[in-house]
Amino acid sequence: MIKDAVLLDIPLFAALSPEERKIIAQKADFAEYKKGEIIYKEGSPADAFYCIVLGRVIIYTRDSSGREKILEYLHRGKYFGIISLLTGDAHSVTARAFNDSQVLKITKADFDLILKQIPVLAIDLSRTLSRRLKNKDIHQKTVFESTVVSVFSSYSQAGKSVYALNLSLSLQRETHKSVLILEICPRDKPHTLSYKLQIDKPPVIIDSSNVFHIDESGGAGEVPANAESIRSFILKSPLGVDLLCLRYDTQEDTSIKKLVAILTVIVNDYHYIILDLPAGMDEFVVRALNQSDLVHVLTSPEPQDLKGTRHLVERLKNEFGFPEAKIKIIINEYKFAKLSYQEEISFLGHGIFATLPKVDFPRQQDLVLREPDSEYAKVTRRISRQVAECQVGLALGVGVGYGFCHIGVLKVIEEEGITIDVISGASIGAIIAGLWVTGRSAGEILEIISKEFKERKYVWRLVDLTFSAIGFIKGNRFYNFLKKYFGNKTFEDIRIPLKIIASDIRRKEPRILDKGLLADAIMASCSMPGVFHPFRFKDEVLFDGGIINPLPTEALSKMGVKKIIAVNVTPSREDIARQVEAMKERIALSRQAIKERRWFDLKRYLRGKVKDNILDVVFSSIEVMQSELVQREAELADIILHPDTQGLHWMELHRAEEFAKRGEEETRRQLDKIRKIINE
């Protein structure tokens, strides 16, 4: 009997006698839940005892703002609903099928009878209840959870198996966690990944005849004989990634249950499971996609393939209810196409998650290991780090001349081989970040800055004065400076993702810019209110990003970046107090000069000094406001680098090397902390 086999596999019932298990089997039924289906809701009355046979169940509550707070992921053999059942209280949590699931269910009335007939079971459950209630009060449970990623294409020869291979290898290398590829093929197609994973022996393929058996009574359908029988088919690769091969029959209705049964077992053993699915859209493939946490859809940049992918994505969303956030489109440039990024977007009608560059694959296709510096390997690593939620983000704050400290930070990052997955910048931070992501090294950036601002007076070459109520610098010269170094480069031309922060003063909110021309976005982020004219970016009128986000950590946090290094060059309150005192001294000296100098000397003197004083007043006022905002944004960072800029002034752009040195010194001082954070 299938029920008896299931009960033997559940620790709670395994130690009971055959007669006692028979009593339970008579009262138990199997219930099936589709992915996303609610089993019971928080606040509903206790109705049954539940135990997972196949699939996964998520347990969660909602906070005061209605957001889900996940408490636990449950796998095969785990039972739930027991606290409410034994206490008589309403359910304190919601249980939802995380993927297609089969559950052993015993109604409350029948369960009460079982406890009377099997007293030892009542004692065990009382102990469990006591332990769970105690744990609930002491701490939140830490759980082991798997991420299932499907790799798929609507047509063959899209490079999906090579991508699945390299994604798996990269996940293992970046996280040092367990990874398995589940290679799934129709009965008439060969399995090929064992060779690519350098496994000596041919794959042993899971099929109906060697793992699964059917409940003849029709109760449970098809379930695995036991977990160990599935694990026995797993092949170990010398590359550190395991492989499991599944053959299915497109005409077999129970094929999807086999897949769910396999996932039920291996999600307990692996952190990451990559499903290498066959091309096409038969019912099995669609239902297999629905068991995944993420779906990576590969396509070429050719118009006909992009259109086919668009049709596929629309079907997944409209016919099968796939959430858009779950679908990631990856362009594989193995085919030559002349389309621009915007044209690709228009054909797809959907955002592009990543682009894999064209590469001539060697005989062995594990590029992540054999050619780690290749662009294909770098892109795959960035994707894997996003999947694994171990991205490292770098936030470069505002500060005009102080911002040249960022160059020293980047120098250390380069020399120490620290991986940065995404970078954000506001104002001067946006300029430095933009130069870096377009391929320039820290040394090359310092060379550019030192040349452009060789002497103090050079800064005025970027100033075009005007008489206006909203800003006395038009900004045309500064924009030409940006175009000189960024040209027509867009956000799609850069090596790592960049988020530039600007401020929408009318709406009093930040704008995260990550599309279009880099020069336009950076100009918007640098348009200091009261100094520059506001910059029109598309349909918005934007100002300096530092007004609202002087330390742009929030943009990284919203992306899901879990490890954030922030470079704060905004002076602290103490620094500002010292600056105010210095300003008072300069004003006093100016007054003394008025008394001592003749009129024609004073005119020449003021022509050089008044400009600085006006900017000083504006900038110092903004600094006071920013110092408060920085403290709030700093809370989102894991480590704050705050270079010592004492003795340097924000307008001394000609001292770029000294600023950069301060940034380098601060980064090296905290290097051990940085390494600890990124390696956790």
Secondary structure, DSSP 4 states (H G I P E B T S, - for coil): -HHHHHHHTSHHHHTS-HHHHHHHHHH-EEEEE-TT-EEE-TTPPP-EEEEEEES-EEEEEE-TTS-EEEEEEE-TT-EESHHHHHH-PPPSSEEEESSSEEEEEEEHHHHHHHHHH-HHHHHHHHHHHHHHHHHHHH-PPP----EEEEEE-SSSSSSHHHHHHHHHHHHHHHH---EEEEEEEETTS---HHHHTT-SSPPPEE-TTTTEEE-TTSSS-EEES-HHHHHTTPBPPTTS-EEEEEEE-TT-TTHHHHHHHHHHHHTTT-SEEEEEPPSS--HHHHHHHTT-SEEEEEE-SSHHHHHHHHHHHHHHHHTT---GGGEEEEEETTS-----HHHHHHHHTS---EEEPP----SS--HHHH-TTSHHHHHHHHHHHHHTT--EEEEE---GGGGGHHHHHHHHHHHTT----EEEEETHHHHHHHHHHTT--HHHHHHHHHHHTSSGGGGGGG--B---TTEEE--HHHHHHHHHHHTT-BGGGSSS-EEEEEEETTTTEEEEE-SSBHHHHHHHHH--TEEEPPEEETTEEEEEGGGT-SS--HHHHHTT--EEEEE--S--HHHHHHHHHHHHHHHHHHHHHHHHS-HHHHHHHHHHHHHHHHHHHHHHHHHHHHHHHHHHHHTT-SEEE----TT--TT-GGGHHHHHHHHHHHHHHTHHHHHHHHH-
